[in-house]
Amino acid sequence: MPEFTWDTLDSAATLAAAHPDGLINLSMGTPVDPVPTVIRQALADASDAPGYPLTAGTPALRQAIAGWVARACAAGVDGLGVLPTIGSKELVAWLPTLLGIGPGDVVVVPTVAYPTYEDGARLAGATVVRADALTAVGPTSRVRLVWVNSPGNPTGRVLPAAHLRKVVDWARERGAVVASDECYLPLGWTADAAPVSVLAPEVCGGSYDSVLAVHSLSKRSNLAGYRAGFVAGDPVLVAELLKIRKHAGMIVPAPVQAAMVAALGDQAHADEQRERYRARRETLLAAFTGAGFRLEHSEAGLYLWLTRDEDCWDTVDWLARRGILVAAGAFYGPAGQRHVRVALTGSDAHVGAVAQRLAQP
């Protein structure tokens, strides 16, 4: 495995932390706002949990996941498999292995992509192909898994339903699985680019065959510290994932399962958090574009994908000298070498201070 992505930012973090007014960390995208009270109370109420939890999730949790998917993804609940996961990154990293993918198999990931897609393929011993258009994959029959990510991390790009449908049809013809990372699905910012789930009828054709959607409560509900995620889709695939996860002990703790039920059943806190991110996005977008940065995509999601038309590490250093830490575009593949990713997860005070720091010579 390569060096852990975020460890390569250590020197820039040290430089940024030396700023007289302290570090503004807009790199990883970790939530900084409080966990909503309704969720914390549910966790506390379920804290007396001496027995082993269900790997499949409690009936209440499975029902809550299916209900949320129906509302947020326009999916039908009939024939839908659902399974809680220990956050979404765990599933992303281990999905190729859990699906029995190995040496000689191909995993397709986006050209600019969350690095854990490639890490997961490496763990399984599979070959990675970066491609946004499936024609670039070629005639190989070795493709076993195709990752799509809309809204995208880091780019914020939204893939239209017609594009996703072509991916699903292409994969089904070849006996491959489509895994759709939809962790940022609720965070669309422009009316002309509304995110759509792979579980929506116009994408999957009303059948969940060979399709999996991966979701997380880390950003929607500030539950990154809880490790609360889930996968939904093909019931046969979900059943196989469940069987293997039972053997491997990959179980969401019982109090966290109860907290997930509360989170999925309460839309008010999610709407409030979304508005916080919307306001921070507007402030940061104005600050960075005012400082000469160019925005690309970023019509949805939790990040701004920005460039100064220079090597990303030069940009990281320029910002670090102003006490601002961002993610280097190179983290996400060679095509990101001239970009940086800026997270919307700073506190209001830090976000408000960015414009002043960017004006520094």
Protein Blocks (a to p, Z undefined) as FASTA:
>chain_A
ZZdfklmmmmmmmmmmmpmnbpadfknopafbdcdfklmmmmmmmmmcfbccdfkopfkl
mmmmmmmmmmmnopafehpacdddehjklmmmmmmmmnopaehiacdddfbdcfklmmmm
mmnopacdddfbfklnojafkbfbdcddddddfklpacdfklmmmmmmmmmmnopacddd
fklmmmcfbfklcccdfkbmklnnopaghiacdddfklmnopmmnopaddedjfklmmmm
mmmmmmnopacdfklmmmmmmmmmpmklmmmmmmmmmmmmmmmmmmmmmnopaceejlgc
jbdcddehiafklmmmmmmmnopacddfklnojklmmcccddfkbcfklmmmmmmmmmpZ
Z
